[in-house]
Amino acid sequence: MTQSYVETLLSDQRYVVYHVSSTMQVGPLPRSGKPHTLYAKIYKTAYMAARACKRFNEGRACAAVHDCGEYGWCTAEHYRAHVVRMVERVNMMSGKRYAEPSNTPGYMSPSSEAYWSM
């Protein structure tokens, strides 16, 4: 049986690359190799995550784990616990307040019209 995405993300030995200002996890586009959120990837080693981060930052080496420039990398556990912030939003239909990750896309958030129009 294969591991689910969530089980893989929760593993301490996995690494992710993310956009620092939006905290969205990113990965390389298939042809160009440019970073994009649709191709978010989990890396098995710190070396591969640092290498992808360096490529996304256009050659600037990552001296520290989180201070690489526009993109950063860290363990999946650290990303889930410390990088992604929880924000309080209001459900558009019920009016109740709830908490969701700051990097939730609008079409997946009950606080947006796009979520309810699908």
ABEGO torsion letter per residue (X at the ends): XBBBAAAAAABAABBBBBBAAAGBBBBBBAAAGBBBAAABBBBABAAAAAAAAAAAAGGBBBABAABAEABBBBBAAAAAAAABBBBBBBBAAAGBBBBBBAABBAAABAABAAAAAX
